[in-house]
């Protein structure tokens, strides 16, 4: 079983098909995760802040049988907003 790790994610407007969610989240560059991975996380968190907001969450790699890997964070897990000046320190 995969363990949870700190991941900095950002929200973005979903323009691709395959998801009914208009605001999605993805890991930012510079971490050990593909930036095209989706993040399954709190919809309240995604919708409560402007698109482009960056968050520090605890997530793990998951995949549904036969599906594409994605990052999973428990919907009620704690998170915090990350300021631009903190990014390098967190992922550096």
PDB file of N, CA, C and O in Angstrom:
ATOM      1  N   UNK A   1       0.839  -1.189   0.000  1.00  0.00           N
ATOM      2  CA  UNK A   1       0.000   0.000   0.000  1.00  0.00           C
ATOM      3  C   UNK A   1       0.882   1.248   0.000  1.00  0.00           C
ATOM      4  O   UNK A   1       1.876   1.327   0.721  1.00  0.00           O
ATOM      5  N   UNK A   2       0.513   2.171  -0.784  1.00  0.00           N
ATOM      6  CA  UNK A   2       1.235   3.432  -0.909  1.00  0.00           C
ATOM      7  C   UNK A   2       1.049   4.277   0.336  1.00  0.00           C
ATOM      8  O   UNK A   2      -0.027   4.279   0.934  1.00  0.00           O
ATOM      9  N   UNK A   3       2.089   4.992   0.729  1.00  0.00           N
ATOM     10  CA  UNK A   3       1.945   5.890   1.870  1.00  0.00           C
ATOM     11  C   UNK A   3       1.703   7.317   1.388  1.00  0.00           C
ATOM     12  O   UNK A   3       2.061   7.688   0.270  1.00  0.00           O
ATOM     13  N   UNK A   4       1.097   8.090   2.250  1.00  0.00           N
ATOM     14  CA  UNK A   4       0.792   9.478   1.919  1.00  0.00           C
ATOM     15  C   UNK A   4       2.055  10.315   1.988  1.00  0.00           C
ATOM     16  O   UNK A   4       2.915  10.091   2.840  1.00  0.00           O
ATOM     17  N   UNK A   5       2.163  11.289   1.078  1.00  0.00           N
ATOM     18  CA  UNK A   5       3.316  12.190   1.010  1.00  0.00           C
ATOM     19  C   UNK A   5       2.826  13.618   0.853  1.00  0.00           C
ATOM     20  O   UNK A   5       1.715  13.853   0.378  1.00  0.00           O
ATOM     21  N   UNK A   6       3.655  14.568   1.254  1.00  0.00           N
ATOM     22  CA  UNK A   6       3.342  15.978   1.016  1.00  0.00           C
ATOM     23  C   UNK A   6       3.419  16.256  -0.473  1.00  0.00           C
ATOM     24  O   UNK A   6       4.385  15.878  -1.136  1.00  0.00           O
ATOM     25  N   UNK A   7       2.401  16.915  -0.992  1.00  0.00           N
ATOM     26  CA  UNK A   7       2.358  17.265  -2.416  1.00  0.00           C
ATOM     27  C   UNK A   7       1.794  18.677  -2.536  1.00  0.00           C
ATOM     28  O   UNK A   7       0.792  19.011  -1.904  1.00  0.00           O
ATOM     29  N   UNK A   8       2.440  19.495  -3.346  1.00  0.00           N
ATOM     30  CA  UNK A   8       1.902  20.824  -3.653  1.00  0.00           C
ATOM     31  C   UNK A   8       1.098  20.685  -4.934  1.00  0.00           C
ATOM     32  O   UNK A   8       1.599  20.227  -5.961  1.00  0.00           O
ATOM     33  N   UNK A   9      -0.161  21.090  -4.848  1.00  0.00           N
ATOM     34  CA  UNK A   9      -1.060  21.005  -5.999  1.00  0.00           C
ATOM     35  C   UNK A   9      -1.578  22.392  -6.343  1.00  0.00           C
ATOM     36  O   UNK A   9      -1.478  23.321  -5.542  1.00  0.00           O
ATOM     37  N   UNK A  10      -2.133  22.524  -7.544  1.00  0.00           N
ATOM     38  CA  UNK A  10      -2.776  23.766  -7.945  1.00  0.00           C
ATOM     39  C   UNK A  10      -4.091  23.434  -8.621  1.00  0.00           C
ATOM     40  O   UNK A  10      -4.241  22.375  -9.230  1.00  0.00           O
ATOM     41  N   UNK A  11      -5.030  24.339  -8.508  1.00  0.00           N
ATOM     42  CA  UNK A  11      -6.310  24.144  -9.179  1.00  0.00           C
ATOM     43  C   UNK A  11      -6.253  24.753 -10.575  1.00  0.00           C
ATOM     44  O   UNK A  11      -5.477  25.672 -10.839  1.00  0.00           O
ATOM     45  N   UNK A  12      -7.087  24.226 -11.457  1.00  0.00           N
ATOM     46  CA  UNK A  12      -7.160  24.724 -12.833  1.00  0.00           C
ATOM     47  C   UNK A  12      -8.551  24.448 -13.382  1.00  0.00           C
ATOM     48  O   UNK A  12      -9.279  23.604 -12.859  1.00  0.00           O
ATOM     49  N   UNK A  13      -8.912  25.162 -14.434  1.00  0.00           N
ATOM     50  CA  UNK A  13     -10.191  24.959 -15.107  1.00  0.00           C
ATOM     51  C   UNK A  13     -10.073  23.730 -16.009  1.00  0.00           C
ATOM     52  O   UNK A  13      -9.171  23.649 -16.843  1.00  0.00           O
ATOM     53  N   UNK A  14     -10.972  22.793 -15.839  1.00  0.00           N
ATOM     54  CA  UNK A  14     -10.971  21.576 -16.648  1.00  0.00           C
ATOM     55  C   UNK A  14     -11.610  21.858 -18.001  1.00  0.00           C
ATOM     56  O   UNK A  14     -12.795  22.181 -18.082  1.00  0.00           O
ATOM     57  N   UNK A  15     -10.819  21.735 -19.057  1.00  0.00           N
ATOM     58  CA  UNK A  15     -11.343  21.942 -20.408  1.00  0.00           C
ATOM     59  C   UNK A  15     -11.403  20.640 -21.191  1.00  0.00           C
ATOM     60  O   UNK A  15     -11.892  20.612 -22.320  1.00  0.00           O
ATOM     61  N   UNK A  16     -10.906  19.559 -20.593  1.00  0.00           N
ATOM     62  CA  UNK A  16     -10.910  18.256 -21.256  1.00  0.00           C
ATOM     63  C   UNK A  16     -12.158  17.492 -20.865  1.00  0.00           C
ATOM     64  O   UNK A  16     -12.751  17.737 -19.815  1.00  0.00           O
ATOM     65  N   UNK A  17     -12.544  16.574 -21.713  1.00  0.00           N
ATOM     66  CA  UNK A  17     -13.658  15.698 -21.404  1.00  0.00           C
ATOM     67  C   UNK A  17     -13.229  14.651 -20.389  1.00  0.00           C
ATOM     68  O   UNK A  17     -12.087  14.641 -19.931  1.00  0.00           O
ATOM     69  N   UNK A  18     -14.146  13.784 -20.049  1.00  0.00           N
ATOM     70  CA  UNK A  18     -13.807  12.686 -19.156  1.00  0.00           C
ATOM     71  C   UNK A  18     -14.052  12.978 -17.691  1.00  0.00           C
ATOM     72  O   UNK A  18     -13.914  12.088 -16.853  1.00  0.00           O
ATOM     73  N   UNK A  19     -14.408  14.195 -17.372  1.00  0.00           N
ATOM     74  CA  UNK A  19     -14.688  14.553 -15.982  1.00  0.00           C
ATOM     75  C   UNK A  19     -15.790  15.591 -15.940  1.00  0.00           C
ATOM     76  O   UNK A  19     -15.821  16.519 -16.749  1.00  0.00           O
ATOM     77  N   UNK A  20     -16.681  15.425 -15.001  1.00  0.00           N
ATOM     78  CA  UNK A  20     -17.766  16.393 -14.850  1.00  0.00           C
ATOM     79  C   UNK A  20     -17.352  17.571 -13.958  1.00  0.00           C
ATOM     80  O   UNK A  20     -18.103  18.535 -13.805  1.00  0.00           O
ATOM     81  N   UNK A  21     -16.169  17.485 -13.382  1.00  0.00           N
ATOM     82  CA  UNK A  21     -15.695  18.534 -12.482  1.00  0.00           C
ATOM     83  C   UNK A  21     -15.122  19.698 -13.288  1.00  0.00           C
ATOM     84  O   UNK A  21     -14.231  19.504 -14.115  1.00  0.00           O
ATOM     85  N   UNK A  22     -15.631  20.897 -13.049  1.00  0.00           N
ATOM     86  CA  UNK A  22     -15.160  22.057 -13.801  1.00  0.00           C
ATOM     87  C   UNK A  22     -13.838  22.592 -13.257  1.00  0.00           C
ATOM     88  O   UNK A  22     -13.065  23.194 -14.004  1.00  0.00           O
ATOM     89  N   UNK A  23     -13.567  22.384 -11.979  1.00  0.00           N
ATOM     90  CA  UNK A  23     -12.301  22.797 -11.378  1.00  0.00           C
ATOM     91  C   UNK A  23     -11.589  21.547 -10.889  1.00  0.00           C
ATOM     92  O   UNK A  23     -12.091  20.831 -10.022  1.00  0.00           O
ATOM     93  N   UNK A  24     -10.431  21.294 -11.443  1.00  0.00           N
ATOM     94  CA  UNK A  24      -9.627  20.124 -11.090  1.00  0.00           C
ATOM     95  C   UNK A  24      -8.383  20.580 -10.362  1.00  0.00           C
ATOM     96  O   UNK A  24      -8.141  21.776 -10.206  1.00  0.00           O
ATOM     97  N   UNK A  25      -7.588  19.605  -9.913  1.00  0.00           N
ATOM     98  CA  UNK A  25      -6.312  19.897  -9.264  1.00  0.00           C
ATOM     99  C   UNK A  25      -5.258  18.979  -9.866  1.00  0.00           C
ATOM    100  O   UNK A  25      -5.559  17.869 -10.307  1.00  0.00           O
ATOM    101  N   UNK A  26      -4.016  19.462  -9.878  1.00  0.00           N
ATOM    102  CA  UNK A  26      -2.887  18.685 -10.400  1.00  0.00           C
ATOM    103  C   UNK A  26      -1.646  19.042  -9.586  1.00  0.00           C
ATOM    104  O   UNK A  26      -1.576  20.129  -9.013  1.00  0.00           O
ATOM    105  N   UNK A  27      -0.667  18.139  -9.529  1.00  0.00           N
ATOM    106  CA  UNK A  27       0.580  18.473  -8.840  1.00  0.00           C
ATOM    107  C   UNK A  27       1.356  19.506  -9.655  1.00  0.00           C
ATOM    108  O   UNK A  27       1.294  19.505 -10.884  1.00  0.00           O
ATOM    109  N   UNK A  28       2.079  20.380  -8.974  1.00  0.00           N
ATOM    110  CA  UNK A  28       2.902  21.351  -9.705  1.00  0.00           C
ATOM    111  C   UNK A  28       4.220  20.701 -10.102  1.00  0.00           C
ATOM    112  O   UNK A  28       4.606  19.677  -9.537  1.00  0.00           O
ATOM    113  N   UNK A  29       4.899  21.283 -11.056  1.00  0.00           N
ATOM    114  CA  UNK A  29       6.176  20.768 -11.556  1.00  0.00           C
ATOM    115  C   UNK A  29       7.245  20.813 -10.464  1.00  0.00           C
ATOM    116  O   UNK A  29       7.178  21.618  -9.536  1.00  0.00           O
ATOM    117  N   UNK A  30       8.234  19.923 -10.601  1.00  0.00           N
ATOM    118  CA  UNK A  30       9.370  19.905  -9.692  1.00  0.00           C
ATOM    119  C   UNK A  30       9.234  18.864  -8.597  1.00  0.00           C
ATOM    120  O   UNK A  30      10.096  18.764  -7.723  1.00  0.00           O
ATOM    121  N   UNK A  31       8.174  18.100  -8.634  1.00  0.00           N
ATOM    122  CA  UNK A  31       7.978  17.036  -7.660  1.00  0.00           C
ATOM    123  C   UNK A  31       8.102  15.704  -8.400  1.00  0.00           C
ATOM    124  O   UNK A  31       8.345  15.683  -9.607  1.00  0.00           O
ATOM    125  N   UNK A  32       7.938  14.621  -7.695  1.00  0.00           N
ATOM    126  CA  UNK A  32       8.105  13.309  -8.342  1.00  0.00           C
ATOM    127  C   UNK A  32       6.817  12.802  -8.973  1.00  0.00           C
ATOM    128  O   UNK A  32       6.642  11.596  -9.149  1.00  0.00           O
ATOM    129  N   UNK A  33       5.913  13.720  -9.313  1.00  0.00           N
ATOM    130  CA  UNK A  33       4.635  13.338  -9.906  1.00  0.00           C
ATOM    131  C   UNK A  33       4.456  14.029 -11.254  1.00  0.00           C
ATOM    132  O   UNK A  33       4.864  15.176 -11.437  1.00  0.00           O
ATOM    133  N   UNK A  34       3.852  13.327 -12.176  1.00  0.00           N
ATOM    134  CA  UNK A  34       3.548  13.880 -13.490  1.00  0.00           C
ATOM    135  C   UNK A  34       2.517  15.000 -13.322  1.00  0.00           C
ATOM    136  O   UNK A  34       1.502  14.809 -12.653  1.00  0.00           O
ATOM    137  N   UNK A  35       2.767  16.142 -13.914  1.00  0.00           N
ATOM    138  CA  UNK A  35       1.854  17.286 -13.769  1.00  0.00           C
ATOM    139  C   UNK A  35       0.539  17.088 -14.505  1.00  0.00           C
ATOM    140  O   UNK A  35      -0.377  17.898 -14.369  1.00  0.00           O
ATOM    141  N   UNK A  36       0.440  16.018 -15.281  1.00  0.00           N
ATOM    142  CA  UNK A  36      -0.838  15.745 -15.947  1.00  0.00           C
ATOM    143  C   UNK A  36      -1.733  14.824 -15.104  1.00  0.00           C
ATOM    144  O   UNK A  36      -2.866  14.532 -15.489  1.00  0.00           O
ATOM    145  N   UNK A  37      -1.222  14.376 -13.965  1.00  0.00           N
ATOM    146  CA  UNK A  37      -2.030  13.532 -13.081  1.00  0.00           C
ATOM    147  C   UNK A  37      -3.157  14.354 -12.474  1.00  0.00           C
ATOM    148  O   UNK A  37      -2.963  15.511 -12.100  1.00  0.00           O
ATOM    149  N   UNK A  38      -4.324  13.754 -12.381  1.00  0.00           N
ATOM    150  CA  UNK A  38      -5.404  14.387 -11.642  1.00  0.00           C
ATOM    151  C   UNK A  38      -5.214  14.117 -10.160  1.00  0.00           C
ATOM    152  O   UNK A  38      -4.554  13.154  -9.769  1.00  0.00           O
ATOM    153  N   UNK A  39      -5.798  14.977  -9.344  1.00  0.00           N
ATOM    154  CA  UNK A  39      -5.780  14.802  -7.903  1.00  0.00           C
ATOM    155  C   UNK A  39      -7.224  14.709  -7.437  1.00  0.00           C
ATOM    156  O   UNK A  39      -8.022  15.620  -7.662  1.00  0.00           O
ATOM    157  N   UNK A  40      -7.546  13.614  -6.793  1.00  0.00           N
ATOM    158  CA  UNK A  40      -8.866  13.468  -6.188  1.00  0.00           C
ATOM    159  C   UNK A  40      -8.765  14.023  -4.774  1.00  0.00           C
ATOM    160  O   UNK A  40      -8.081  13.461  -3.919  1.00  0.00           O
ATOM    161  N   UNK A  41      -9.458  15.134  -4.543  1.00  0.00           N
ATOM    162  CA  UNK A  41      -9.357  15.819  -3.257  1.00  0.00           C
ATOM    163  C   UNK A  41     -10.665  16.556  -2.984  1.00  0.00           C
ATOM    164  O   UNK A  41     -11.626  16.443  -3.746  1.00  0.00           O
ATOM    165  N   UNK A  42     -10.687  17.291  -1.915  1.00  0.00           N
ATOM    166  CA  UNK A  42     -11.883  17.998  -1.475  1.00  0.00           C
ATOM    167  C   UNK A  42     -12.422  18.962  -2.537  1.00  0.00           C
ATOM    168  O   UNK A  42     -11.712  19.864  -2.982  1.00  0.00           O
ATOM    169  N   UNK A  43     -13.673  18.765  -2.935  1.00  0.00           N
ATOM    170  CA  UNK A  43     -14.284  19.697  -3.886  1.00  0.00           C
ATOM    171  C   UNK A  43     -14.533  21.043  -3.206  1.00  0.00           C
ATOM    172  O   UNK A  43     -14.471  22.087  -3.856  1.00  0.00           O
ATOM    173  N   UNK A  44     -14.810  21.023  -1.918  1.00  0.00           N
ATOM    174  CA  UNK A  44     -15.000  22.284  -1.184  1.00  0.00           C
ATOM    175  C   UNK A  44     -13.712  23.112  -1.219  1.00  0.00           C
ATOM    176  O   UNK A  44     -13.763  24.328  -1.408  1.00  0.00           O
ATOM    177  N   UNK A  45     -12.568  22.466  -1.039  1.00  0.00           N
ATOM    178  CA  UNK A  45     -11.279  23.163  -1.102  1.00  0.00           C
ATOM    179  C   UNK A  45     -11.079  23.762  -2.493  1.00  0.00           C
ATOM    180  O   UNK A  45     -10.705  24.927  -2.619  1.00  0.00           O
ATOM    181  N   UNK A  46     -11.328  22.968  -3.536  1.00  0.00           N
ATOM    182  CA  UNK A  46     -11.111  23.448  -4.905  1.00  0.00           C
ATOM    183  C   UNK A  46     -12.007  24.630  -5.233  1.00  0.00           C
ATOM    184  O   UNK A  46     -11.570  25.568  -5.900  1.00  0.00           O
ATOM    185  N   UNK A  47     -13.252  24.600  -4.777  1.00  0.00           N
ATOM    186  CA  UNK A  47     -14.228  25.625  -5.143  1.00  0.00           C
ATOM    187  C   UNK A  47     -14.206  26.858  -4.252  1.00  0.00           C
ATOM    188  O   UNK A  47     -14.773  27.888  -4.615  1.00  0.00           O
ATOM    189  N   UNK A  48     -13.559  26.773  -3.087  1.00  0.00           N
ATOM    190  CA  UNK A  48     -13.585  27.875  -2.122  1.00  0.00           C
ATOM    191  C   UNK A  48     -12.508  28.929  -2.366  1.00  0.00           C
ATOM    192  O   UNK A  48     -12.522  29.987  -1.737  1.00  0.00           O
ATOM    193  N   UNK A  49     -11.588  28.651  -3.263  1.00  0.00           N
ATOM    194  CA  UNK A  49     -10.471  29.565  -3.519  1.00  0.00           C
ATOM    195  C   UNK A  49     -10.361  29.813  -5.018  1.00  0.00           C
ATOM    196  O   UNK A  49     -10.845  29.007  -5.813  1.00  0.00           O
ATOM    197  N   UNK A  50      -9.733  30.912  -5.414  1.00  0.00           N
ATOM    198  CA  UNK A  50      -9.596  31.203  -6.851  1.00  0.00           C
ATOM    199  C   UNK A  50      -8.820  30.110  -7.592  1.00  0.00           C
ATOM    200  O   UNK A  50      -7.916  29.489  -7.033  1.00  0.00           O
ATOM    201  N   UNK A  51      -9.183  29.888  -8.843  1.00  0.00           N
ATOM    202  CA  UNK A  51      -8.456  28.934  -9.685  1.00  0.00           C
ATOM    203  C   UNK A  51      -6.999  29.378  -9.744  1.00  0.00           C
ATOM    204  O   UNK A  51      -6.708  30.564  -9.897  1.00  0.00           O
ATOM    205  N   UNK A  52      -6.097  28.425  -9.622  1.00  0.00           N
ATOM    206  CA  UNK A  52      -4.664  28.725  -9.606  1.00  0.00           C
ATOM    207  C   UNK A  52      -4.082  28.730  -8.202  1.00  0.00           C
ATOM    208  O   UNK A  52      -2.865  28.811  -8.036  1.00  0.00           O
ATOM    209  N   UNK A  53      -4.939  28.642  -7.188  1.00  0.00           N
ATOM    210  CA  UNK A  53      -4.459  28.577  -5.810  1.00  0.00           C
ATOM    211  C   UNK A  53      -3.666  27.295  -5.628  1.00  0.00           C
ATOM    212  O   UNK A  53      -4.023  26.244  -6.161  1.00  0.00           O
ATOM    213  N   UNK A  54      -2.588  27.399  -4.869  1.00  0.00           N
ATOM    214  CA  UNK A  54      -1.739  26.236  -4.603  1.00  0.00           C
ATOM    215  C   UNK A  54      -1.930  25.809  -3.152  1.00  0.00           C
ATOM    216  O   UNK A  54      -2.026  26.635  -2.245  1.00  0.00           O
ATOM    217  N   UNK A  55      -1.981  24.504  -2.965  1.00  0.00           N
ATOM    218  CA  UNK A  55      -2.226  23.919  -1.656  1.00  0.00           C
ATOM    219  C   UNK A  55      -1.172  22.865  -1.343  1.00  0.00           C
ATOM    220  O   UNK A  55      -0.650  22.211  -2.246  1.00  0.00           O
ATOM    221  N   UNK A  56      -0.866  22.706  -0.079  1.00  0.00           N
ATOM    222  CA  UNK A  56      -0.041  21.594   0.386  1.00  0.00           C
ATOM    223  C   UNK A  56      -1.005  20.577   0.979  1.00  0.00           C
ATOM    224  O   UNK A  56      -1.758  20.882   1.904  1.00  0.00           O
ATOM    225  N   UNK A  57      -0.973  19.372   0.438  1.00  0.00           N
ATOM    226  CA  UNK A  57      -1.852  18.303   0.903  1.00  0.00           C
ATOM    227  C   UNK A  57      -1.028  17.044   1.159  1.00  0.00           C
ATOM    228  O   UNK A  57       0.149  16.978   0.806  1.00  0.00           O
ATOM    229  N   UNK A  58      -1.647  16.067   1.763  1.00  0.00           N
ATOM    230  CA  UNK A  58      -1.089  14.729   1.899  1.00  0.00           C
ATOM    231  C   UNK A  58      -1.840  13.854   0.905  1.00  0.00           C
ATOM    232  O   UNK A  58      -3.067  13.767   0.961  1.00  0.00           O
ATOM    233  N   UNK A  59      -1.115  13.204  -0.006  1.00  0.00           N
ATOM    234  CA  UNK A  59      -1.755  12.389  -1.027  1.00  0.00           C
ATOM    235  C   UNK A  59      -0.927  11.142  -1.296  1.00  0.00           C
ATOM    236  O   UNK A  59       0.250  11.065  -0.944  1.00  0.00           O
ATOM    237  N   UNK A  60      -1.565  10.181  -1.921  1.00  0.00           N
ATOM    238  CA  UNK A  60      -0.873   8.958  -2.336  1.00  0.00           C
ATOM    239  C   UNK A  60      -1.290   8.614  -3.754  1.00  0.00           C
ATOM    240  O   UNK A  60      -2.359   9.013  -4.217  1.00  0.00           O
ATOM    241  N   UNK A  61      -0.434   7.870  -4.437  1.00  0.00           N
ATOM    242  CA  UNK A  61      -0.760   7.417  -5.784  1.00  0.00           C
ATOM    243  C   UNK A  61      -1.765   6.277  -5.673  1.00  0.00           C
ATOM    244  O   UNK A  61      -1.620   5.364  -4.860  1.00  0.00           O
ATOM    245  N   UNK A  62      -2.766   6.361  -6.502  1.00  0.00           N
ATOM    246  CA  UNK A  62      -3.816   5.354  -6.517  1.00  0.00           C
ATOM    247  C   UNK A  62      -4.228   5.134  -7.965  1.00  0.00           C
ATOM    248  O   UNK A  62      -3.903   5.938  -8.839  1.00  0.00           O
ATOM    249  N   UNK A  63      -4.932   4.062  -8.211  1.00  0.00           N
ATOM    250  CA  UNK A  63      -5.508   3.845  -9.533  1.00  0.00           C
ATOM    251  C   UNK A  63      -6.650   2.856  -9.402  1.00  0.00           C
ATOM    252  O   UNK A  63      -6.589   1.890  -8.642  1.00  0.00           O
ATOM    253  N   UNK A  64      -7.666   3.126 -10.150  1.00  0.00           N
ATOM    254  CA  UNK A  64      -8.763   2.176 -10.210  1.00  0.00           C
ATOM    255  C   UNK A  64      -8.328   1.068 -11.164  1.00  0.00           C
ATOM    256  O   UNK A  64      -7.583   1.314 -12.112  1.00  0.00           O
ATOM    257  N   UNK A  65      -8.783  -0.120 -10.915  1.00  0.00           N
ATOM    258  CA  UNK A  65      -8.368  -1.264 -11.729  1.00  0.00           C
ATOM    259  C   UNK A  65      -8.513  -0.951 -13.214  1.00  0.00           C
ATOM    260  O   UNK A  65      -9.599  -0.633 -13.698  1.00  0.00           O
ATOM    261  N   UNK A  66      -7.394  -1.048 -13.921  1.00  0.00           N
ATOM    262  CA  UNK A  66      -7.392  -0.798 -15.351  1.00  0.00           C
ATOM    263  C   UNK A  66      -7.397   0.671 -15.724  1.00  0.00           C
ATOM    264  O   UNK A  66      -7.484   1.008 -16.904  1.00  0.00           O
ATOM    265  N   UNK A  67      -7.305   1.549 -14.736  1.00  0.00           N
ATOM    266  CA  UNK A  67      -7.379   2.981 -15.005  1.00  0.00           C
ATOM    267  C   UNK A  67      -6.032   3.671 -14.947  1.00  0.00           C
ATOM    268  O   UNK A  67      -4.994   3.038 -14.751  1.00  0.00           O
ATOM    269  N   UNK A  68      -6.070   4.970 -15.120  1.00  0.00           N
ATOM    270  CA  UNK A  68      -4.886   5.810 -15.088  1.00  0.00           C
ATOM    271  C   UNK A  68      -4.550   6.175 -13.641  1.00  0.00           C
ATOM    272  O   UNK A  68      -5.453   6.508 -12.873  1.00  0.00           O
ATOM    273  N   UNK A  69      -3.275   6.121 -13.252  1.00  0.00           N
ATOM    274  CA  UNK A  69      -2.902   6.524 -11.893  1.00  0.00           C
ATOM    275  C   UNK A  69      -3.278   7.985 -11.620  1.00  0.00           C
ATOM    276  O   UNK A  69      -3.235   8.828 -12.517  1.00  0.00           O
ATOM    277  N   UNK A  70      -3.641   8.262 -10.388  1.00  0.00           N
ATOM    278  CA  UNK A  70      -3.974   9.619  -9.952  1.00  0.00           C
ATOM    279  C   UNK A  70      -3.541   9.777  -8.511  1.00  0.00           C
ATOM    280  O   UNK A  70      -3.218   8.795  -7.842  1.00  0.00           O
ATOM    281  N   UNK A  71      -3.532  10.998  -8.036  1.00  0.00           N
ATOM    282  CA  UNK A  71      -3.213  11.246  -6.631  1.00  0.00           C
ATOM    283  C   UNK A  71      -4.520  11.314  -5.848  1.00  0.00           C
ATOM    284  O   UNK A  71      -5.493  11.925  -6.290  1.00  0.00           O
ATOM    285  N   UNK A  72      -4.524  10.683  -4.690  1.00  0.00           N
ATOM    286  CA  UNK A  72      -5.713  10.653  -3.854  1.00  0.00           C
ATOM    287  C   UNK A  72      -5.417  11.297  -2.502  1.00  0.00           C
ATOM    288  O   UNK A  72      -4.436  10.958  -1.841  1.00  0.00           O
ATOM    289  N   UNK A  73      -6.273  12.221  -2.107  1.00  0.00           N
ATOM    290  CA  UNK A  73      -6.228  12.832  -0.776  1.00  0.00           C
ATOM    291  C   UNK A  73      -7.618  12.704  -0.169  1.00  0.00           C
ATOM    292  O   UNK A  73      -8.612  13.015  -0.825  1.00  0.00           O
ATOM    293  N   UNK A  74      -7.692  12.259   1.047  1.00  0.00           N
ATOM    294  CA  UNK A  74      -8.973  12.123   1.738  1.00  0.00           C
ATOM    295  C   UNK A  74      -9.696  13.463   1.692  1.00  0.00           C
ATOM    296  O   UNK A  74      -9.087  14.505   1.932  1.00  0.00           O
ATOM    297  N   UNK A  75     -10.994  13.441   1.386  1.00  0.00           N
ATOM    298  CA  UNK A  75     -11.740  14.690   1.160  1.00  0.00           C
ATOM    299  C   UNK A  75     -11.767  15.615   2.369  1.00  0.00           C
ATOM    300  O   UNK A  75     -11.918  16.826   2.209  1.00  0.00           O
ATOM    301  N   UNK A  76     -11.627  15.077   3.560  1.00  0.00           N
ATOM    302  CA  UNK A  76     -11.699  15.889   4.772  1.00  0.00           C
ATOM    303  C   UNK A  76     -10.323  16.090   5.418  1.00  0.00           C
ATOM    304  O   UNK A  76     -10.228  16.556   6.554  1.00  0.00           O
ATOM    305  N   UNK A  77      -9.270  15.740   4.693  1.00  0.00           N
ATOM    306  CA  UNK A  77      -7.906  15.864   5.221  1.00  0.00           C
ATOM    307  C   UNK A  77      -7.513  17.340   5.323  1.00  0.00           C
ATOM    308  O   UNK A  77      -7.988  18.165   4.543  1.00  0.00           O
ATOM    309  N   UNK A  78      -6.658  17.667   6.272  1.00  0.00           N
ATOM    310  CA  UNK A  78      -6.206  19.050   6.380  1.00  0.00           C
ATOM    311  C   UNK A  78      -5.366  19.458   5.165  1.00  0.00           C
ATOM    312  O   UNK A  78      -4.743  18.621   4.512  1.00  0.00           O
ATOM    313  N   UNK A  79      -5.364  20.743   4.884  1.00  0.00           N
ATOM    314  CA  UNK A  79      -4.567  21.302   3.795  1.00  0.00           C
ATOM    315  C   UNK A  79      -4.222  22.728   4.179  1.00  0.00           C
ATOM    316  O   UNK A  79      -4.802  23.296   5.105  1.00  0.00           O
ATOM    317  N   UNK A  80      -3.275  23.296   3.459  1.00  0.00           N
ATOM    318  CA  UNK A  80      -2.998  24.720   3.655  1.00  0.00           C
ATOM    319  C   UNK A  80      -2.627  25.353   2.337  1.00  0.00           C
ATOM    320  O   UNK A  80      -2.070  24.709   1.447  1.00  0.00           O
ATOM    321  N   UNK A  81      -2.948  26.627   2.230  1.00  0.00           N
ATOM    322  CA  UNK A  81      -2.588  27.395   1.040  1.00  0.00           C
ATOM    323  C   UNK A  81      -1.095  27.661   1.093  1.00  0.00           C
ATOM    324  O   UNK A  81      -0.540  27.956   2.151  1.00  0.00           O
ATOM    325  N   UNK A  82      -0.451  27.552  -0.062  1.00  0.00           N
ATOM    326  CA  UNK A  82       0.992  27.744  -0.163  1.00  0.00           C
ATOM    327  C   UNK A  82       1.266  29.042  -0.911  1.00  0.00           C
ATOM    328  O   UNK A  82       0.785  29.236  -2.028  1.00  0.00           O
ATOM    329  N   UNK A  83       2.032  29.919  -0.298  1.00  0.00           N
ATOM    330  CA  UNK A  83       2.448  31.168  -0.944  1.00  0.00           C
ATOM    331  C   UNK A  83       3.550  30.868  -1.955  1.00  0.00           C
ATOM    332  O   UNK A  83       4.323  29.924  -1.789  1.00  0.00           O
ATOM    333  N   UNK A  84       3.610  31.674  -2.989  1.00  0.00           N
ATOM    334  CA  UNK A  84       4.610  31.489  -4.055  1.00  0.00           C
ATOM    335  C   UNK A  84       6.024  31.400  -3.484  1.00  0.00           C
ATOM    336  O   UNK A  84       6.833  30.598  -3.950  1.00  0.00           O
ATOM    337  N   UNK A  85       6.316  32.204  -2.499  1.00  0.00           N
ATOM    338  CA  UNK A  85       7.677  32.222  -1.928  1.00  0.00           C
ATOM    339  C   UNK A  85       8.031  30.933  -1.185  1.00  0.00           C
ATOM    340  O   UNK A  85       9.206  30.687  -0.916  1.00  0.00           O
ATOM    341  N   UNK A  86       7.046  30.115  -0.852  1.00  0.00           N
ATOM    342  CA  UNK A  86       7.277  28.856  -0.139  1.00  0.00           C
ATOM    343  C   UNK A  86       7.541  27.682  -1.075  1.00  0.00           C
ATOM    344  O   UNK A  86       8.083  26.662  -0.650  1.00  0.00           O
ATOM    345  N   UNK A  87       7.167  27.813  -2.330  1.00  0.00           N
ATOM    346  CA  UNK A  87       7.206  26.685  -3.271  1.00  0.00           C
ATOM    347  C   UNK A  87       8.598  26.043  -3.334  1.00  0.00           C
ATOM    348  O   UNK A  87       8.727  24.830  -3.173  1.00  0.00           O
ATOM    349  N   UNK A  88       9.620  26.838  -3.562  1.00  0.00           N
ATOM    350  CA  UNK A  88      10.965  26.282  -3.709  1.00  0.00           C
ATOM    351  C   UNK A  88      11.402  25.551  -2.443  1.00  0.00           C
ATOM    352  O   UNK A  88      12.036  24.498  -2.518  1.00  0.00           O
ATOM    353  N   UNK A  89      11.069  26.098  -1.301  1.00  0.00           N
ATOM    354  CA  UNK A  89      11.419  25.466  -0.036  1.00  0.00           C
ATOM    355  C   UNK A  89      10.724  24.111   0.108  1.00  0.00           C
ATOM    356  O   UNK A  89      11.320  23.160   0.614  1.00  0.00           O
ATOM    357  N   UNK A  90       9.487  24.021  -0.327  1.00  0.00           N
ATOM    358  CA  UNK A  90       8.718  22.795  -0.176  1.00  0.00           C
ATOM    359  C   UNK A  90       9.103  21.712  -1.174  1.00  0.00           C
ATOM    360  O   UNK A  90       9.118  20.530  -0.831  1.00  0.00           O
ATOM    361  N   UNK A  91       9.413  22.104  -2.401  1.00  0.00           N
ATOM    362  CA  UNK A  91       9.709  21.084  -3.419  1.00  0.00           C
ATOM    363  C   UNK A  91      11.177  21.049  -3.815  1.00  0.00           C
ATOM    364  O   UNK A  91      11.613  20.140  -4.521  1.00  0.00           O
ATOM    365  N   UNK A  92      11.942  22.046  -3.359  1.00  0.00           N
ATOM    366  CA  UNK A  92      13.327  22.248  -3.733  1.00  0.00           C
ATOM    367  C   UNK A  92      14.231  21.115  -3.590  1.00  0.00           C
ATOM    368  O   UNK A  92      15.418  21.230  -3.894  1.00  0.00           O
TER     369      UNK A  92
END
